[in-house]
Amino acid sequence: MIKYDNSVCVRMNDTLKNQITTLCSETSINQADYIRARLKDCVNNDVENLERVKQEFMYG
């Protein structure tokens, strides 16, 4: 298991939390590993599409 020095707290609604819990339970994936992997993919995509992200958060 990899130990990380940094942490971020994210608030989410019950629906999203329950969906993550169900998905991870059905696939035997650790929730923290799942969230880290999906977040990494999302951030990498946003870095490649920075102008779209700027527009989305400035106007939207």
C-alpha positions, 0 to 999 in steps of 0.5 A, spaced: 500 500 500 502 506 498 502 512 503 501 519 501 503 525 505 497 529 502 490 529 503 484 533 501 477 533 504 471 533 499 464 534 501 459 530 497 451 528 497 449 522 499 447 519 492 454 520 490 457 517 496 452 511 495 454 510 488 461 510 490 460 505 495 456 500 491 460 500 485 466 499 490 463 494 494 460 490 487 467 490 484 472 489 491 475 496 489 478 500 495 474 507 495 480 511 496 484 507 490 477 508 486 477 516 488 484 517 487 484 513 480 478 517 477 481 524 480 487 523 476 484 521 470 479 527 470 485 532 472 489 529 466 483 531 462 482 538 464 489 539 463 489 537 456 482 542 455 484 548 460 480 553 456 474 549 456 475 548 464 476 556 464 470 557 460 466 552 465 468 555 471 468 562 469 461 562 466 458 556 468 
